[in-house]
Amino acid sequence: MSSGPPAEPPEELTAPLAYEGVWRFTAPALESSVPQARHAVRDLLAQQRVPAAEEVVDALLLIASELVTNAVQHAALLSPEIAVEVTVGAGWIRVAVEDDHPYRPKAVEADEGDIGGRGLWLVKMLTAEAGGKCDVEHTASGGKAVWAELPLAPPADGPTSPPPAP
């Protein structure tokens, strides 16, 4: 038995996978940016050949739409531009929407007759169902980034408990 230093892992184990990375784009805080952001995220995942399950991609695209919608509806006065960041790791994918408004949103259940108000609640539920997590972080510019991170494959044993409310 040798007592030398531990062997380094083979390079293929330490190198990032071809689909891993971080992509960021900006858009005006306008309603027309919602479908544009959703399509940009979808196209990025396809272009990078991210091996995410179809239901994970569907959930992520709906989450991206909801987060951009919230930024457009609630932050546009203080943040004429928003940023969407997609980060893909070996087994997970994260979408974050950043704006310059300092208000930290909360997920609430809307009443049955309400037309809106369910966006962050929906993000929270979709994230929990996929076995992921979501949160809100303050940015260096004084704004916030609302994000959701999902595993590339859905949980084998069904939905997990809900993450903390953003």
C-alpha positions in Angstrom: 0.0 0.0 0.0 1.5 3.4 -1.0 1.5 6.3 1.3 1.8 9.1 -1.3 -0.6 11.9 -2.0 -4.1 10.9 -3.2 -4.4 10.4 -6.9 -6.0 13.3 -8.9 -9.4 12.5 -10.4 -9.2 11.9 -14.2 -9.6 15.2 -16.1 -12.9 14.1 -17.6 -14.4 14.1 -14.1 -13.4 17.6 -13.3 -14.1 19.3 -16.6 -17.5 20.9 -16.9 -20.0 19.1 -19.1 -20.6 20.6 -22.5 -24.1 22.0 -21.5 -22.9 23.6 -18.3 -22.6 27.4 -18.1 -24.1 30.7 -17.2 -26.0 32.9 -19.8 -27.4 36.4 -19.1 -29.5 38.7 -21.2 -31.3 41.9 -20.6 -34.7 43.1 -21.8 -36.8 46.2 -21.4 -39.4 46.0 -18.5 -42.3 45.6 -21.0 -45.0 43.0 -21.4 -43.5 42.0 -24.8 -40.4 40.9 -23.0 -42.3 38.0 -21.3 -42.7 35.7 -24.3 -39.3 36.9 -25.7 -37.6 35.8 -22.4 -39.5 32.5 -22.4 -38.4 31.7 -26.0 -34.8 32.8 -25.3 -34.6 30.4 -22.3 -36.2 27.6 -24.4 -33.9 28.2 -27.3 -30.8 28.3 -25.0 -31.7 24.9 -23.5 -32.1 23.4 -26.9 -29.0 25.0 -28.3 -26.9 23.8 -25.3 -28.5 20.3 -25.5 -29.3 20.5 -21.8 -30.5 16.9 -20.8 -33.5 18.1 -18.8 -36.7 16.1 -18.6 -39.6 17.6 -20.7 -41.7 18.3 -17.6 -38.7 20.1 -16.0 -38.3 22.3 -19.1 -42.0 23.1 -19.1 -41.9 24.0 -15.4 -38.8 26.2 -15.9 -40.3 28.0 -18.9 -43.5 28.8 -16.9 -41.4 29.9 -14.0 -39.3 32.2 -16.2 -42.5 33.7 -17.6 -44.0 34.3 -14.2 -40.7 35.9 -12.9 -40.4 38.2 -15.9 -44.1 39.1 -15.6 -43.7 40.0 -12.0 -40.7 42.2 -12.7 -42.5 43.9 -15.6 -45.7 44.5 -13.5 -44.1 45.5 -10.2 -40.6 46.9 -10.8 -40.8 48.7 -14.2 -41.1 52.2 -12.6 -37.7 51.8 -10.8 -36.2 49.3 -13.2 -36.8 50.0 -16.9 -34.6 47.0 -17.7 -34.5 43.5 -16.3 -32.0 40.8 -16.5 -32.6 37.1 -17.0 -29.8 34.7 -16.0 -29.8 31.0 -16.8 -27.3 28.8 -15.0 -26.9 25.1 -15.8 -24.9 22.7 -13.7 -24.3 18.9 -14.0 -27.6 18.0 -12.5 -29.6 21.2 -12.1 -30.8 24.3 -13.9 -31.5 27.8 -12.4 -33.4 30.8 -13.8 -33.1 34.1 -12.1 -34.8 37.4 -12.9 -33.1 40.6 -11.6 -34.5 44.1 -11.4 -33.5 47.3 -9.7 -36.6 47.6 -7.4 -35.8 47.0 -3.7 -39.2 45.5 -2.8 -38.9 41.9 -1.9 -42.0 40.0 -3.2 -43.9 37.4 -1.2 -45.8 34.4 -2.5 -49.5 34.7 -1.6 -52.5 32.6 -2.4 -55.0 34.7 -4.3 -58.7 34.5 -3.8 -60.7 32.5 -6.3 -62.2 35.6 -8.0 -58.8 37.4 -8.3 -57.5 37.8 -11.8 -53.8 38.0 -10.8 -51.7 37.6 -7.7 -50.7 33.9 -8.0 -47.4 34.3 -9.8 -44.9 33.7 -7.0 -47.2 31.2 -5.4 -47.2 29.3 -8.7 -43.4 29.5 -8.9 -43.1 28.1 -5.4 -45.5 25.2 -6.1 -43.8 24.3 -9.5 -40.4 24.5 -7.9 -41.4 22.2 -5.0 -43.2 19.8 -7.3 -39.9 19.5 -9.3 -37.9 18.9 -6.1 -36.1 22.3 -6.5 -35.7 25.4 -4.4 -36.4 29.1 -4.9 -35.6 32.4 -3.1 -35.1 36.1 -3.4 -31.7 37.8 -3.0 -30.7 41.4 -2.8 -28.3 42.6 -5.4 -25.3 44.9 -5.1 -27.2 47.6 -7.0 -30.0 47.6 -4.3 -32.5 45.6 -6.4 -33.3 41.9 -6.2 -33.0 38.7 -8.0 -35.8 36.1 -7.8 -34.6 32.7 -8.7 -35.7 29.1 -9.0 -33.5 26.0 -9.3 -34.7 22.7 -10.5 -33.1 19.3 -10.9 -32.7 18.2 -14.5 -34.7 15.1 -13.7 -37.9 15.2 -11.7 -37.9 13.5 -8.3 -38.6 9.7 -8.5 -40.7 9.7 -5.4 -43.0 12.6 -6.3 -43.3 16.1 -5.0 -41.2 17.3 -2.1 -42.1 19.7 0.7 -42.5 23.3 -0.4 -39.4 25.5 -0.2 -39.5 28.7 1.9 -41.6 31.4 0.3 -39.7 34.0 -1.7 
